[in-house]
Amino acid sequence: MSDERIESQWWFNDKTHTVEQGPQSPQRDRIGPFETREEAEHALDRIKANNEQWDEES
């Protein structure tokens, strides 16, 4: 992935619970990348939904 593409992506910072454009924080604190700010804002909702689905499948 090119640097330009990475810089245009969105990330959710799990430590601060904020959205960042481009990888501003250490990788261990970021969830993503996401194509849009809105997707990044809902990162925890997506994780919760995925976990619930996986629990149902187990």
Rosetta silent file (secondary structure, phi, psi, omega in degrees, C-alpha in Angstrom):
SEQUENCE: MSDERIESQWWFNDKTHTVEQGPQSPQRDRIGPFETREEAEHALDRIKANNEQWDEES
SCORE:     score description
SCORE:     0.000 S_00000001
   1 L     0.000  133.659 -177.307    0.000    0.000    0.000 S_00000001
   2 L   -73.090  157.124  178.209    1.450    3.391   -0.942 S_00000001
   3 H   -58.982  -39.367 -179.863    2.201    6.062    1.646 S_00000001
   4 H   -62.473  -42.504  179.268   -0.356    8.334   -0.003 S_00000001
   5 H   -65.356  -43.217  179.573   -3.055    5.675    0.302 S_00000001
   6 H   -61.830  -42.439 -178.215   -2.197    4.998    3.944 S_00000001
   7 H   -66.199  -24.335 -179.116   -2.341    8.712    4.760 S_00000001
   8 H   -88.252   -6.810 -178.236   -5.836    8.995    3.250 S_00000001
   9 L   -84.951  165.017 -178.026   -7.246    6.139    5.339 S_00000001
  10 E  -113.900  147.564 -177.061   -9.010    6.476    8.692 S_00000001
  11 E  -134.946  149.661  172.762   -8.148    4.777   11.979 S_00000001
  12 E  -106.134  125.414  178.966   -9.823    4.416   15.370 S_00000001
  13 E   -87.958  111.930 -176.192   -7.488    4.933   18.306 S_00000001
  14 L   -71.848  -20.889 -179.832   -8.506    2.357   20.900 S_00000001
  15 L   -80.528  -43.873 -176.967   -6.518    4.092   23.646 S_00000001
  16 L  -101.049  -10.232 -176.611   -7.988    7.597   23.232 S_00000001
  17 L    57.959   42.135  176.477  -11.256    6.597   21.499 S_00000001
  18 E  -122.806  160.609  178.417  -10.663    9.154   18.769 S_00000001
  19 E   -99.566  138.634 -178.743  -10.621    8.939   14.977 S_00000001
  20 E  -129.668  142.818  172.396   -7.421    9.791   13.107 S_00000001
  21 E   -98.064  124.160 -173.773   -6.669   10.280    9.446 S_00000001
  22 L    80.497  158.145 -177.631   -3.465    8.511    8.596 S_00000001
  23 L   -76.640   85.189 -177.287   -1.499    6.415   11.078 S_00000001
  24 L   -85.483  -29.828 -175.820   -0.811    9.092   13.715 S_00000001
  25 L  -105.361  166.098  175.998   -0.597    6.816   16.751 S_00000001
  26 L   -57.098  146.599 -176.604    1.413    3.665   17.441 S_00000001
  27 H   -56.222  -35.847 -177.934    0.058    0.633   15.609 S_00000001
  28 H   -63.557  -18.771 -177.949   -0.782   -1.134   18.886 S_00000001
  29 H  -100.982   -1.257 -173.388   -3.329    1.626   19.649 S_00000001
  30 E  -110.163  144.551  170.694   -5.042    1.719   16.227 S_00000001
  31 E  -116.706  130.734 -179.681   -7.920   -0.205   14.672 S_00000001
  32 E   144.041 -170.141   16.445   -8.199    0.024   10.925 S_00000001
  33 E   -88.857  162.081  175.861   -7.695    1.162    8.328 S_00000001
  34 E  -123.249  153.064 -179.145  -11.144    2.281    7.244 S_00000001
  35 L   -74.366  -32.345 -176.433  -12.129    3.977    4.001 S_00000001
  36 L  -128.727  159.932  176.169  -14.210    6.707    5.675 S_00000001
  37 H   -60.693  -42.588 -178.862  -14.263    8.666    8.919 S_00000001
  38 H   -59.930  -42.946  177.306  -17.766    7.338    9.632 S_00000001
  39 H   -60.267  -43.168  179.799  -16.590    3.720    9.368 S_00000001
  40 H   -64.950  -37.286  179.038  -13.750    4.463   11.791 S_00000001
  41 H   -61.734  -27.301 -177.674  -16.163    6.157   14.215 S_00000001
  42 L  -104.595   22.789 -178.010  -18.136    2.903   14.386 S_00000001
  43 H   -58.076  -44.714 -177.961  -15.135    0.593   14.775 S_00000001
  44 H   -67.818  -35.240  176.071  -16.180   -0.648   18.219 S_00000001
  45 H   -62.959  -41.502  179.709  -19.738   -1.333   17.013 S_00000001
  46 H   -65.129  -42.228  178.000  -18.334   -3.399   14.156 S_00000001
  47 H   -63.067  -43.644  179.487  -16.074   -5.358   16.510 S_00000001
  48 H   -61.396  -45.811  179.931  -18.991   -6.032   18.864 S_00000001
  49 H   -62.676  -42.539  178.118  -21.203   -7.233   15.997 S_00000001
  50 H   -62.806  -42.976  179.059  -18.446   -9.500   14.670 S_00000001
  51 H   -61.861  -42.146  178.598  -17.869  -10.977   18.129 S_00000001
  52 H   -63.334  -41.844  178.854  -21.578  -11.683   18.562 S_00000001
  53 H   -63.799  -43.536  179.847  -21.719  -13.364   15.153 S_00000001
  54 H   -65.341  -36.740  177.703  -18.670  -15.514   15.943 S_00000001
  55 H   -63.309  -39.798  179.079  -20.176  -16.493   19.308 S_00000001
  56 H   -66.063  -33.727 -178.315  -23.353  -17.647   17.541 S_00000001
  57 H   -78.300  -18.919 -177.131  -21.313  -19.717   15.088 S_00000001
  58 L   -82.085    0.000    0.000  -19.309  -21.447   17.827 S_00000001
